[in-house]
Amino acid sequence: MIDIKDLRENPERYKTACLQKGYDIDVARLLELDERSRRLKTELQEIATRKNQAGKTIAKIQDPTERQQAIEQMNTLKEQEKRLSAEQEQIEPQIRQMLLNMPQPAHPDSPVGPDESGNKEIRRWGQVRDFDFEPDDHIKLGTKLGIIDIERGVKLSGSRNYVLRGAGALLHQAVLRLAHDMMVEKGFEPLSVPVLTREETFIGTGWFPEGKDQVYQIPEDELFLVGTAEVPVTSFYMDEILDEGELPQRFVAQSLCFRREAGAAGKDTYGLYRIHQFEKVEQVIICRADLEEVEKWHQHILANSEEVLQKLELPYRVIEICTGDMGMAKYRMYDIETWMPSRDGYCETHSASNLLDFQARRLNLRYRDKNRKVRFCYTMNNTVIASPRILIPLLELNQNSDGSINIPKALQPYMHGIDQITK
């Protein structure tokens, strides 16, 4: 959620943010409602003071006529209070809804563009493999080797589901364990978090109300299945005040993730790219409200993800996301796209987001600085690795002409002695 005080002082900044990010929010109307709400609060406070004074006066009046007049004045104040309170109760939800949908202005250096066409390539790493034979895609490879079973996954759970078998399941876990171990070695605190969480965690992290149609719901228990560990991890200190000396908090969490992929019919339906259930190792940093520090940590979590891909020997490129493609909550955002032969291009495998205090304001996540002033924290997050999507380049880029798959050296310690997957 944005800072309403900043909106009052810099309305044009937020009008620009709405325009650049593609959100239709009437900033002028929001400011009108906010001004009226503040006037109502002042008037209600004045009425409360007058009621308190009148109550004390009535108790001392002896003359019946004067007492009756005072009572009538009290009743008039109560009627005014009731009318103004009703108006305020009508206005406040409108303000809250508009604030929940108000986008955060992007970093001044973020590329401006309407959609992914405006994204900017920053750098590349690794050499795209030039095959001397006709390569298979990951599903053909996995099916022939008996390590991916789409047919039975669909039988069990419907479309966009799968089963990983044998060495396929081992490879899936090896990737996750490599990433998790690396982050723990870097000093990130591991968390094992619930994947069923309350609605306020989704609202707080900015996934609701905009992305609610992508989330699986458990109505009977008023819980929702997370699409990323970012939701519970960032919400960990919700409604708490940390001490500045406790910051930064650096977390890593591996979890199951669930996404409905609503509206994605006919899009990326083949294989393991866009599926309903996957596992992800997520990194989250909570730091003090300092632009220089948050930029440093943002680059740090981006570098962590690049390091994993380099360990896996997978060619990738880093993209800075433009205003129209980054979504409502992001201040600055990078994607990492890994080369996938079957898709004939670089495809998203990681997203590194800097959200400043956007999430912290919604989560009421604060810290007390050295001067004992309470301030909102800054938050950021990035995928360390997500599987089985990352299995697409791993299988396709490491295949041999006989259909076998070479295991990258970094994963071999996790593969129970397997260095090549064969029939």
C-alpha positions in Angstrom: 0.0 0.0 0.0 1.3 3.4 -0.8 1.9 6.2 1.7 -1.3 8.4 1.7 0.8 11.4 2.9 3.1 11.1 -0.1 0.0 10.9 -2.4 -1.4 14.1 -0.9 2.0 15.9 -1.5 2.8 14.4 -4.9 -0.4 13.5 -6.7 1.2 13.8 -10.1 3.7 11.1 -9.2 0.8 8.7 -8.7 -1.1 9.8 -11.7 2.1 9.0 -13.7 2.4 5.6 -12.0 -1.2 4.7 -12.9 -0.5 5.7 -16.5 2.9 3.9 -16.8 1.6 0.7 -15.1 -1.8 0.6 -16.8 -4.1 1.1 -13.8 -7.3 3.1 -14.0 -7.4 4.8 -10.6 -9.0 8.3 -10.2 -6.4 10.0 -8.1 -8.3 13.2 -7.9 -11.4 11.4 -6.6 -9.3 9.5 -4.0 -7.9 12.8 -2.7 -11.4 14.2 -2.5 -12.6 11.3 -0.4 -9.5 11.5 1.7 -10.0 15.2 2.4 -13.7 14.6 3.3 -12.8 11.7 5.6 -10.3 13.9 7.4 -12.9 16.6 7.9 -15.4 14.1 9.1 -12.9 12.8 11.7 -12.2 16.4 12.9 -16.0 17.1 13.2 -16.6 13.9 15.0 -13.8 14.6 17.5 -15.3 18.1 18.1 -18.8 16.5 18.6 -17.3 14.0 21.0 -15.7 16.8 23.0 -19.0 18.8 23.1 -20.9 15.7 24.2 -18.5 15.1 27.0 -18.8 18.7 28.2 -22.6 18.7 27.8 -22.9 15.5 29.8 -21.0 17.0 32.7 -23.2 20.2 32.5 -26.5 18.3 32.4 -25.6 16.5 35.6 -25.2 19.9 37.4 -28.3 21.7 36.1 -31.1 21.9 38.6 -33.7 23.9 36.6 -36.0 21.5 34.7 -36.4 23.8 31.7 -32.7 24.4 31.3 -32.0 20.7 31.9 -34.5 19.8 29.1 -32.8 22.3 26.7 -29.4 20.8 27.5 -30.8 17.3 26.8 -32.2 18.4 23.5 -28.8 19.9 22.6 -27.2 16.6 23.5 -29.7 14.7 21.3 -28.9 17.1 18.4 -25.2 16.3 18.8 -26.0 12.6 18.8 -28.0 12.9 15.6 -25.1 14.9 14.0 -22.7 12.2 15.2 -24.8 9.4 13.8 -25.1 11.1 10.4 -21.4 11.9 10.1 -20.4 8.5 11.3 -22.6 6.9 8.6 -21.0 9.0 6.0 -17.6 8.1 7.2 -18.5 4.4 7.2 -19.5 4.8 3.6 -16.3 6.6 2.6 -13.6 4.6 4.4 -14.1 1.4 2.4 -14.0 3.3 -0.8 -10.7 4.9 0.2 -9.3 1.6 1.3 -10.2 -0.2 -1.9 -8.7 2.5 -4.0 -5.5 2.5 -1.9 -5.3 -1.3 -2.2 -5.4 -1.0 -6.0 -3.1 2.1 -6.3 0.2 1.1 -7.9 3.6 2.1 -6.4 5.6 4.5 -8.6 8.5 2.7 -10.3 12.2 3.4 -9.8 13.3 6.4 -11.9 15.6 4.2 -13.9 13.1 1.5 -14.6 12.3 1.3 -18.4 9.0 2.8 -19.3 6.9 0.6 -21.5 3.3 -0.8 -21.9 4.2 -4.6 -21.6 7.0 -7.1 -22.0 8.0 -5.4 -25.3 9.5 -2.6 -23.1 11.7 -4.8 -21.0 15.5 -4.2 -21.3 18.2 -6.8 -21.5 21.0 -6.2 -19.0 23.4 -9.0 -19.5 23.9 -12.6 -20.7 25.8 -15.5 -19.3 26.8 -18.9 -20.9 26.9 -20.2 -24.4 23.7 -21.5 -26.0 24.4 -25.1 -27.1 24.5 -25.8 -30.9 23.4 -29.4 -31.4 24.9 -31.6 -34.0 21.8 -33.8 -33.9 18.0 -33.2 -33.8 17.3 -32.6 -30.0 14.2 -33.8 -28.3 12.1 -31.6 -26.0 11.9 -32.4 -22.3 8.6 -34.4 -22.5 9.9 -36.7 -25.2 13.1 -37.1 -23.3 11.4 -37.7 -20.0 8.9 -40.1 -21.4 11.5 -42.2 -23.2 13.6 -42.4 -20.1 10.6 -43.1 -17.8 11.2 -40.1 -15.6 8.2 -37.9 -16.5 4.6 -39.2 -16.8 2.2 -36.6 -18.0 -0.6 -39.1 -18.8 -0.9 -40.4 -15.3 -0.5 -36.9 -13.8 -3.5 -35.8 -15.8 -5.4 -38.9 -14.8 -4.8 -38.1 -11.1 -5.4 -34.4 -11.1 -6.5 -33.1 -14.5 -4.7 -30.8 -17.0 -1.4 -29.1 -16.2 -0.3 -31.9 -13.8 2.5 -34.5 -14.0 4.4 -37.2 -12.1 8.1 -37.3 -11.8 9.6 -40.8 -11.5 12.9 -42.3 -10.5 15.8 -40.2 -11.6 13.4 -37.4 -12.6 12.2 -37.1 -9.0 15.8 -37.3 -7.8 16.8 -34.5 -10.2 13.9 -32.4 -9.1 14.9 -32.7 -5.4 18.6 -32.3 -6.2 18.0 -28.9 -7.8 16.0 -27.7 -4.8 18.6 -29.0 -2.3 21.5 -27.4 -4.1 19.8 -24.0 -4.0 18.7 -24.4 -0.4 22.1 -25.5 0.8 23.8 -22.6 -1.1 21.5 -20.0 0.6 22.0 -21.5 4.1 25.8 -21.3 3.5 25.4 -17.7 2.6 23.8 -17.0 6.0 20.1 -17.0 5.1 17.9 -18.4 7.9 15.9 -21.4 6.6 12.2 -21.4 7.3 9.6 -24.1 6.9 6.4 -22.3 6.5 2.7 -23.1 6.0 1.4 -23.2 2.5 -2.2 -22.6 3.7 -2.4 -19.0 5.0 -5.0 -16.4 5.8 -6.4 -13.8 3.5 -4.6 -11.0 5.3 -1.2 -12.4 4.3 -2.2 -12.3 0.6 -3.6 -8.7 1.0 -0.5 -7.7 2.9 2.0 -9.0 0.3 0.0 -7.5 -2.6 -1.3 -10.7 -4.1 -4.9 -9.7 -3.3 -7.1 -8.2 -4.5 -5.6 -8.1 -8.0 -4.4 -11.8 -8.2 -7.2 -13.5 -6.3 -8.4 -15.4 -9.3 -5.0 -17.2 -9.5 -5.2 -18.6 -6.0 -6.8 -21.9 -4.8 -9.2 -21.3 -1.9 -10.4 -23.4 1.0 -13.6 -21.6 1.8 -14.6 -23.9 4.8 -11.4 -22.8 6.7 -11.0 -19.3 5.2 -7.5 -20.3 4.0 -5.7 -20.0 0.7 -2.9 -22.1 -0.9 0.2 -20.0 -1.6 1.7 -19.6 -5.0 5.1 -18.7 -3.5 6.7 -18.8 0.0 7.0 -15.1 -0.3 3.5 -14.8 1.1 4.1 -16.5 4.5 7.8 -15.5 4.8 7.2 -11.8 4.2 4.2 -11.9 6.6 6.3 -13.6 9.3 6.6 -10.4 11.4 3.2 -9.0 10.4 1.9 -6.5 13.0 5.2 -6.5 14.9 7.9 -3.9 15.6 11.5 -5.1 15.1 14.6 -3.3 16.4 16.9 -1.8 13.8 19.6 -4.0 15.2 17.7 -7.1 14.1 17.8 -6.0 10.4 18.3 -7.1 7.8 16.4 -10.3 8.2 17.4 -12.8 5.5 15.2 -15.8 5.0 15.2 -18.8 2.6 12.2 -21.1 2.4 11.4 -24.2 0.3 7.7 -24.8 -0.3 5.1 -26.4 -2.5 3.4 -23.7 -4.6 0.0 -23.7 -6.2 -1.4 -21.6 -9.0 -4.7 -21.9 -10.8 -3.4 -20.3 -14.0 -6.8 -18.8 -14.6 -7.2 -17.3 -18.0 -4.2 -19.2 -19.3 -6.2 -21.7 -21.5 -4.2 -22.4 -24.6 -1.1 -20.7 -23.3 2.0 -22.6 -22.6 0.0 -25.8 -22.1 2.7 -28.2 -23.3 5.1 -29.7 -20.9 6.3 -28.5 -17.5 6.4 -24.7 -18.2 3.1 -23.6 -16.8 1.6 -26.0 -14.3 -0.6 -26.0 -11.2 1.8 -27.4 -8.6 5.6 -26.9 -8.3 8.2 -26.4 -5.6 10.3 -23.3 -5.1 13.2 -22.1 -3.0 12.5 -18.5 -2.2 14.7 -15.8 -0.7 13.2 -12.8 1.2 15.0 -9.9 2.8 13.5 -7.4 5.2 15.7 -4.4 5.8 15.6 -0.8 7.1 14.0 2.0 5.1 17.1 3.1 3.2 17.2 3.4 -0.6 20.9 2.7 -0.9 20.7 -0.4 1.4 17.6 -1.8 -0.4 19.3 -1.5 -3.7 22.4 -3.3 -2.4 20.3 -6.2 -1.2 18.2 -6.3 -4.3 21.4 -6.8 -6.4 22.5 -9.4 -3.8 19.4 -11.6 -4.2 19.7 -11.3 -8.0 23.3 -12.4 -7.9 22.3 -15.4 -5.7 20.0 -16.7 -8.4 22.6 -16.1 -11.1 25.1 -18.1 -9.0 22.7 -21.1 -8.9 22.2 -21.1 -12.7 26.0 -20.8 -13.2 26.4 -23.9 -10.9 23.9 -25.7 -13.1 25.8 -24.5 -16.2 22.7 -23.1 -17.8 22.9 -20.1 -20.1 20.6 -17.2 -19.1 20.0 -13.5 -19.5 19.0 -10.8 -17.0 16.1 -8.5 -18.0 15.0 -5.3 -16.3 11.2 -5.2 -16.3 9.5 -2.2 -17.6 6.7 -0.2 -15.8 3.8 -1.8 -17.7 5.0 -5.4 -17.0 6.1 -5.2 -13.4 2.7 -5.1 -11.7 1.2 -2.9 -9.1 3.5 -3.5 -6.1 7.0 -3.4 -7.6 9.4 -0.5 -7.3 12.1 -2.2 -9.4 12.1 -5.7 -10.9 14.5 -8.0 -12.7 13.7 -11.3 -14.4 16.2 -14.0 -15.2 15.4 -16.0 -18.4 17.0 -19.3 -19.0 17.6 -20.7 -22.5 15.1 -23.5 -23.4 15.8 -25.2 -26.7 12.2 -26.5 -27.2 10.9 -23.0 -26.8 13.7 -21.6 -29.0 14.4 -18.8 -26.6 15.1 -17.4 -23.2 12.2 -18.0 -20.8 11.5 -16.7 -17.3 12.7 -18.8 -14.4 13.3 -16.1 -11.8 11.8 -12.8 -10.7 13.6 -10.4 -8.3 11.4 -7.7 -6.9 12.1 -4.6 -4.8 8.9 -3.4 -3.1 10.2 -0.7 -0.7 7.6 -0.3 2.0 4.6 -1.3 -0.1 4.2 -4.7 1.5 5.3 -3.5 5.0 2.5 -0.9 5.1 -0.1 -3.4 4.3 1.4 -5.9 6.7 2.0 -3.3 9.4 5.6 -4.5 9.5 7.8 -2.0 11.3 11.1 -1.4 13.1 12.3 1.1 15.6 15.3 3.0 14.4 18.3 4.3 16.4 16.4 7.4 17.3 13.5 5.2 18.6 11.3 6.4 15.7 9.0 3.6 14.4 9.3 3.2 10.6 8.0 0.8 8.0 10.5 -1.8 6.8 11.5 -2.4 3.2 11.0 -5.8 1.6 12.3 -7.7 -1.4 12.2 -11.3 -2.8 13.5 -13.5 -5.5 13.3 -17.1 -6.7 16.4 -19.0 -5.9 15.2 -21.9 -8.0 11.8 -23.3 -9.1 11.2 -26.9 -10.2 10.1 -28.6 -12.4 10.3 -25.6 -14.7 14.1 -25.5 -14.4 14.1 -29.2 -15.5 13.2 -28.0 -19.0 16.6 -26.5 -19.8 18.4 -29.0 -17.6 17.1 -32.0 -19.5 17.1 -30.4 -23.0 20.6 -28.8 -22.8 22.3 -31.9 -21.3 20.9 -34.5 -23.7 23.0 -36.8 -25.8 22.2 -38.2 -29.2 21.3 -41.6 -27.7 18.6 -40.0 -25.5 20.6 -40.1 -22.3 20.9 -37.1 -20.0 24.2 -35.9 -18.4 23.9 -34.6 -14.8 25.8 -31.3 -14.1 28.6 -31.8 -11.7 27.0 -29.6 -9.0 24.0 -31.9 -8.8 25.8 -35.2 -8.8 26.4 -35.3 -5.0 22.6 -35.2 -4.6 21.9 -37.9 -7.2 23.0 -41.0 -5.3 25.9 -41.7 -7.6 24.0 -41.1 -10.8 25.9 -39.0 -13.3 23.9 -39.8 -16.4 20.2 -40.7 -16.8 19.8 -43.6 -19.3 17.0 -45.9 -20.4 
